[in-house]
Amino acid sequence: MTSEILVRRYDKAFSLWDSNGKGYIEEADFKRLLNQFLAMFGESPTSERGADVARQWDDHWQALLATVDHEADGRISRQEWREGMARLAGDEVSRNRVLTSVATAVFRLMDTDGDDKVGPAEWRSFQEGIGNRGAAEASFRQMDTNHNGYLTVQELVNAAHEYFTSPDPHARGGWLFGDV
């Protein structure tokens, strides 16, 4: 049985991915969210970096469909999402395939100066873009596991994995999309 905190996290992420609010995650939702993230960080989808992020984003979508879309109808219901995310918690190979690409893509977008670090201002832009303006500073402090003042791609990947797998309500990764 999935813990209440994980269900709340799954639902928060589902609501972000279901960008049109129709109750399903479809490819159009995914493309809309990608374009929103590209615009949020001033990146063109045709730039080298934008195209690379789009490829990783597509990899994430294909991995999600293969792992979570059990009805094989090209869309993911909230129930499929919850069940699929719960299964990912116990399947490291699938979890890596589904989460690592999207976490890396989002990191590359946030890293606007290309220094392989995401500082507080870059993190704040991401948090504001997903509707967590008030939680940006607190979430950054939680996510910066070694307290060096910036996030690395590995810290973000680890946080994404923890967000979807740890039933600990105080887990650092639980702050990925703000407090739930």
Buried (B, 14 or more C-beta within 10 A) or exposed (E): EBBEBBBBBBBBBBBBBBBEEEEBBBEEBBBBBBBEBBEBBEBEBEEEBBEEBBEBBBBBBBBBBEBBBEEEEEBBBBEBBBBBBBBBBEEEEBBBBBBBBBBBBBBBBBBBEEEEBBBBEBBBBBBBBBEBEEBBEBBBEBBBBEEEEBBBBEBBBBBBBBBBBBBEBEBBBBBBBBBB
